[in-house]
Amino acid sequence: MKKIPKCIIPALISAFIFLLAGLITGTNPYFGGVPNSGDLATQYYSFFGYLRHVLIGNFSDFSYSFSNGLGGSMAGNWGYYLLSPLNFIILLFPANQLNIAIYTIILIKIMIASSSFYYLAKRLNNNSYPIAISLGVAYSLSSYVIGYWGNLMWLDAVALLPLVILGLTKEVLQLKFSLLYILTLAIIIVANYYTGYMICFFLIGFFIYLSFLSFSSWKNLLKQIIYFGISSLSAALLSAFASVPTFYNLLENKLNYHLPAPVIDAKRNLLSIGANLLFRGNISSLPLIYIGTISIILVFAYFFNGKVALKQRIAGLLLLLFTFSGLISTKIYLLWHGGQPPIFYPYRFAFIITFTLIYLASISINHIQHLPQRTFWITNAFLICFIIYYVLIVKKVLGIPKSSKLSNFLCK
């Protein structure tokens, strides 16, 4: 009897936890629950019902319009909601079980996310099996996924981003033609142009990060830029059959009008981010970036551990600042969202912050066994000070009344 591939283990663990959580909260349709996350009830059941209607032979209705916020043509809707390869799973279920079909698609995407990050951790950082499995589970069940799992068209990007990064790091930067990078990036763009754009923007910063770490000569850097450019262009061309019609449709409709841009309060975000980083998520005002307290401790340890090269720590800090940049400026916030402010669900690029944090944690864990005692105490002292700062200033844990003298003193 053949052994189960190890990459299946984190997927099964993530699936079990997700299904159990759904059972407890009454959102698991396998046991009679009602999935109610995101826009499932208001949009996705209708869209997926239409998709199933078209795929079972009603091709004449392919261009039918819902006349929703994307405009009159159906091209934008297909590009935003319906082009994920996993959507064909709905054909395996009867029409009266559409909720179970959609939930199955969501579950599979979560499982892929867990396995793909596990694979990245093993291949890239050679993490031990227990650590790689834990990181994969933490990534796939981050607060972003738990908060937005009902917006399932965003989960393709979460699931495949680790494979894109693996292809970029292990092949493109090594001046190799990477099918892994090209195909996974193309699938992400086809599955959802919106999150595909965010990943393309992130890849520019991540390429600079990798180039800085691997810099040996300007000639080699030029070659890396060429390989990166050609590989990324190849992915764009492969996805053009879906992205080009969608783009022209959006030019005629959604991109033709402008919504009022939100005011990004950098001071408020920086004071409040501890809530989502260490304790809980607030879906209405801050990015969902909780990945588990242990993972966050590993990130802190990454920056204080002298065993990690100073150059690597500086590069990691700059990369992290890049991913957090949307929290400090309205213009950068809009840039992360393709120039259009989201109506609901702010900070939709937060899955990139989540990925970066766990990526740094996967590097940090390899140096923990060499962590000097002095660094250990500095890391823990910093973490304790951070928590105290969070409790006193943000007041979301102790619940200090705004009218209290202590509250007024701390907020001056």
Secondary structure, DSSP 8 states (H G I E B T S, - for coil): -----TTHHHHHHHHHHHHHHHHHHT--GGGT----STTIIIIIHHHHHHHHHHHTT-GGGTT----BTTBSSSHHHIIIII--GGGGGGGGS-GGGHHHHHHHHHHHHHHHHHHHHHHHHHHHH---HHHHHHHHHHHHTSHHHHHHTTSGGGHHHHHHHHHHHHHIIIIITTT---HHHHHHHHHHHHH-HHHHHHHHHHHHHHHHHHHHHH---HHHHHHHHHHHHHHHHHHHHHTHHHHHHHHHHHHHTGGGS--------HHHHHHHHHIIIII---TTTS------HHHHHHHHHHHH-TTS-HHHHHHHHHHHHHHHGGGT-HHHHHHHTTTS--SSS--TTHHHHHHHHHHHHHHHGGGGGG--HHHHHHHHHHHHHHHHHIIIII-SSS---TTSHHHHHHT-
